[in-house]
Structure formats: C-alpha cells, structure tokens
Amino acid sequence: MRAVIGALLACAMLAGCNTVAGVGEDITGVANWAQSSMGGGY
C-alpha cells in the first residue's frame, strides 16, 4: 500500500511539470528552499 501511495505521489509531482527541464528546475527550487530554511548558504 505504501508503494502505491508513493507511486501516485511521484506521478502527481511529475505531472505538475511537463518537461525534464521542469523537473530539474523543481528539484533545484526545493534544494534552494531547504538550504535557506536550514540557515545554510554562501
């Protein structure tokens, strides 16, 4: 059941950004947000 929910969430996230470039930009955005929220940064 957990695997099914994980697969559905992954599909929903990928459906939000139609291109591979969009997925990369989303990952970069999440990484930047996580870094700034943890007080990291240069």
N, C-alpha and C positions, 0 to 999 in steps of 0.2 A: 504493500500500500504506500509506503514511504517513497519507493522508487517511482510509482505512478505520479504522485504529487510532485516530486522533483522534476520529472519529465514535463509535466504540464506547466510548471513554473518556468522552466527553461524555454519551452516553446513560446510562452506568453512574452517573455523578455525579448526573445529574438524576433518575434512578430512586431514588436514595437519599433524596431529599427530594421529597415528592409534590406540594407546592403551590408557587406562585410565591413566596409569603412565605417558605417554607422555603428556596428557592434564595437569596433575598435575605439571609436570616439566615446561611446558609453562607458567602456571599461576604463578609459583614461579619465573620464569625468568622475567616476566612482573612486578611482585611486587618488585623484587630487582632493576630493572631498574628505576621504578617510585620512589622508595625510594632514590636511589643515585642521580637521577636528581633533586629531591627536596632538596637535601643537608642533608637529614637525614642519619642515620646510627650510628653504635655504635663503 
